[in-house]
Amino acid sequence: GLQGMIDEVLRGCDFPTAERADAALVAGVGTRDPQAIARAITLAENLPETYAGIAPQIAALAAARRAPVLGVTGTGGSGKSSLVDELVRRFLHEFRDKTVAVVSVDPSKRKSGGALLGDRIRMNAIGDPRAYMRSLATRQANLALSGHVRDAIAVCRAAGFDLVIVETSGIGQSDTEIVEHSDVSLYVMTAEYGAPSQLEKIDMLDFADVIALNKYDHRG
């Protein structure tokens, strides 16, 4: 029946995609092979001990190809993913010889342990050979970033992307972790923030390099 079909499809998809860390994987990352990039990040997420074997080579490549990192953060529903998609579209249009990588982090639910990874729903401009996107789950509740985002940035830099965009999951009033991972930070919010005194509680307003007031076309 239907459940049997579902089980068969899941069995066909459920296999390890990255088990070995070797020179071939590092070489693939260095040539911007999307499969190698994905496997290196998966190794960092799932098998950090194995990834440690290639981490120095990845770090050396990343240091030689240091790309700027734009950190995008903001409250849930403020339109971060749509804004990132528009930034990617304009970047690819304006700079015909440049490449961009997007690392989007979505929250893991405390009850189920799963993550929707819904940022991809808003991405329309990444269907381009010069763009790469990777979704990460926080894997812990109440966090805005994955513990492996630093490794993901290093892999993207080692791959030679000209720009790396890191998008956090929706945050509250006190999360400024993205500043530690980015060269330029962008805080996205809407006009519906409540009373003016609420602005005093938003820690990122003190640290963000750029603030985007999104969804300004709504009534009011």
C-alpha positions as CSV (number, residue, x, y, z in Angstrom):
1,G,0.0,0.0,0.0
2,L,0.9,3.7,0.3
3,Q,2.9,3.2,3.4
4,G,5.0,0.5,1.7
5,M,5.7,2.9,-1.2
6,I,6.7,5.6,1.2
7,D,9.0,3.2,3.1
8,E,10.6,2.1,-0.2
9,V,11.3,5.6,-1.3
10,L,12.8,6.5,2.1
11,R,15.0,3.4,2.1
12,G,16.3,4.4,-1.4
13,C,17.2,7.9,-0.1
14,D,18.6,7.0,3.4
15,F,22.2,6.4,2.9
16,P,25.4,8.2,4.0
17,T,26.5,10.8,1.5
18,A,29.9,11.5,3.0
19,E,32.0,9.1,5.0
20,R,35.6,9.7,3.9
21,A,37.8,12.8,4.1
22,D,40.6,12.6,1.6
23,A,42.7,14.8,-0.7
24,A,40.1,14.2,-3.5
25,L,37.4,15.8,-1.4
26,V,39.6,18.9,-0.7
27,A,40.5,19.1,-4.4
28,G,36.8,19.0,-5.3
29,V,36.1,21.8,-2.8
30,G,39.0,23.8,-4.3
31,T,37.5,23.6,-7.8
32,R,34.0,24.6,-6.5
33,D,32.4,21.2,-7.2
34,P,29.0,21.5,-5.5
35,Q,28.9,17.9,-4.6
36,A,32.3,18.1,-2.9
37,I,31.2,21.3,-1.0
38,A,28.0,19.6,0.2
39,R,29.9,16.5,1.4
40,A,32.5,18.5,3.2
41,I,29.8,20.5,5.1
42,T,28.0,17.3,5.8
43,L,31.2,15.8,7.2
44,A,31.6,18.8,9.5
45,E,28.0,18.5,10.7
46,N,27.7,14.7,11.2
47,L,31.3,13.4,11.5
48,P,33.4,16.2,13.0
49,E,36.2,13.8,13.9
50,T,36.5,12.7,10.3
51,Y,36.3,16.3,9.1
52,A,39.1,17.2,11.4
53,G,41.4,15.3,9.0
54,I,40.9,17.8,6.2
55,A,40.1,20.9,8.3
56,P,43.7,22.3,8.1
57,Q,43.7,22.0,4.3
58,I,40.3,23.6,4.1
59,A,41.4,26.4,6.4
60,A,44.5,27.0,4.3
61,L,42.4,27.3,1.2
62,A,39.9,29.6,2.9
63,A,42.7,31.9,4.2
64,A,44.1,32.2,0.6
65,R,40.7,33.0,-0.8
66,R,39.2,35.1,2.0
67,A,35.7,36.2,0.8
68,P,33.6,38.7,2.7
69,V,30.8,37.3,4.8
70,L,27.5,39.1,5.0
71,G,25.5,38.0,8.1
72,V,21.8,38.5,7.8
73,T,19.7,38.2,11.0
74,G,16.3,39.4,12.3
75,T,13.0,38.4,13.7
76,G,11.1,35.5,12.3
77,G,8.8,36.5,9.5
78,S,10.6,39.8,8.8
79,G,11.5,38.6,5.3
80,K,15.1,37.7,5.6
81,S,15.0,34.9,3.0
82,S,13.2,37.1,0.5
83,L,15.7,39.9,1.0
84,V,18.6,37.5,0.6
85,D,17.1,36.1,-2.6
86,E,16.8,39.7,-3.9
87,L,20.4,40.4,-2.9
88,V,21.6,37.3,-4.7
89,R,19.5,38.2,-7.8
90,R,21.0,41.7,-8.0
91,F,24.5,40.4,-7.2
92,L,24.5,37.9,-10.1
93,H,23.0,40.5,-12.4
94,E,25.4,43.2,-11.6
95,F,28.6,41.1,-11.4
96,R,28.6,38.7,-14.3
97,D,31.9,37.1,-13.3
98,K,31.3,36.8,-9.6
99,T,30.0,33.8,-7.5
100,V,27.9,33.7,-4.3
101,A,27.3,31.1,-1.6
102,V,24.3,31.2,0.8
103,V,24.2,29.4,4.1
104,S,20.8,29.5,5.7
105,V,20.1,28.3,9.2
106,D,16.6,27.2,10.3
107,P,15.6,26.3,13.9
108,S,15.2,22.8,15.1
109,K,11.9,22.2,16.9
110,R,12.3,21.2,20.5
111,K,9.3,18.9,20.4
112,S,10.0,16.9,17.3
113,G,13.7,17.6,16.9
114,G,13.2,18.3,13.2
115,A,13.7,21.4,11.1
116,L,11.7,22.7,8.2
117,L,14.6,24.3,6.3
118,G,12.0,26.5,4.8
119,D,14.3,29.3,3.7
120,R,14.6,27.5,0.4
121,I,11.0,28.2,-0.4
122,R,11.8,31.9,-0.8
123,M,14.9,31.4,-3.0
124,N,14.2,32.0,-6.7
125,A,17.5,33.4,-7.9
126,I,19.8,30.5,-6.8
127,G,19.2,28.4,-9.9
128,D,22.4,29.6,-11.4
129,P,25.8,27.9,-11.7
130,R,27.4,30.9,-10.0
131,A,25.2,30.5,-6.9
132,Y,25.3,27.8,-4.2
133,M,23.0,27.3,-1.2
134,R,23.2,25.1,1.8
135,S,20.6,24.8,4.5
136,L,21.6,23.9,8.1
137,A,19.5,23.1,11.1
138,T,20.4,24.6,14.5
139,R,20.1,21.0,15.9
140,Q,19.3,22.6,19.2
141,A,16.3,24.6,20.4
142,N,16.6,28.3,21.3
143,L,19.6,29.0,19.0
144,A,19.8,31.2,16.0
145,L,22.9,29.5,14.4
146,S,24.2,26.0,13.9
147,G,27.3,25.0,15.8
148,H,28.8,24.1,12.4
149,V,28.3,27.4,10.6
150,R,31.9,28.4,11.0
151,D,33.0,25.2,9.2
152,A,30.4,25.8,6.5
153,I,31.8,29.4,5.9
154,A,35.3,28.0,5.8
155,V,34.3,25.4,3.1
156,C,32.6,28.1,1.0
157,R,35.6,30.4,1.3
158,A,37.9,27.5,0.4
159,A,35.7,26.9,-2.7
160,G,36.5,30.4,-3.9
161,F,33.1,32.0,-3.8
162,D,33.4,35.8,-4.0
163,L,30.7,36.5,-1.4
164,V,29.3,34.3,1.4
165,I,25.9,35.2,2.9
166,V,24.9,33.6,6.2
167,E,21.3,33.9,7.2
168,T,20.3,33.0,10.8
169,S,17.0,31.6,11.9
170,G,14.5,34.1,13.5
171,I,15.9,35.6,16.6
172,G,14.5,37.4,19.6
173,Q,15.8,40.5,21.3
174,S,19.1,39.4,22.6
175,D,20.9,37.3,19.9
176,T,24.0,38.9,18.4
177,E,26.0,35.8,17.5
178,I,26.0,36.5,13.8
179,V,28.4,39.4,14.4
180,E,31.1,36.9,15.4
181,H,30.9,35.1,12.0
182,S,30.4,38.0,9.6
183,D,32.4,41.0,8.2
184,V,29.2,43.0,7.7
185,S,26.0,42.3,9.6
186,L,22.5,43.2,8.4
187,Y,19.5,43.3,10.8
188,V,16.1,42.8,9.2
189,M,13.0,44.0,11.0
190,T,9.5,45.3,10.2
191,A,7.7,48.4,11.4
192,E,5.4,46.3,13.7
193,Y,7.9,46.2,16.6
194,G,5.5,47.5,19.2
195,A,6.0,50.5,21.4
196,P,9.2,52.6,20.8
197,S,10.6,51.3,24.1
198,Q,10.9,47.9,22.5
199,L,13.7,49.2,20.3
200,E,15.8,49.6,23.4
201,K,15.7,45.8,23.9
202,I,16.9,44.8,20.5
203,D,20.6,44.1,21.0
204,M,21.4,43.8,17.3
205,L,20.5,47.5,16.8
206,D,23.7,48.3,18.6
207,F,25.9,46.0,16.5
208,A,24.4,45.8,13.0
209,D,26.2,47.6,10.3
210,V,23.0,47.9,8.2
211,I,19.3,47.8,9.3
212,A,16.6,46.9,6.8
213,L,13.1,48.0,7.6
214,N,11.3,45.4,5.5
215,K,7.7,45.1,4.3
216,Y,7.3,48.9,4.3
217,D,4.7,48.6,1.6
218,H,2.1,47.2,4.0
219,R,-0.6,49.5,5.2
220,G,0.3,51.6,8.2
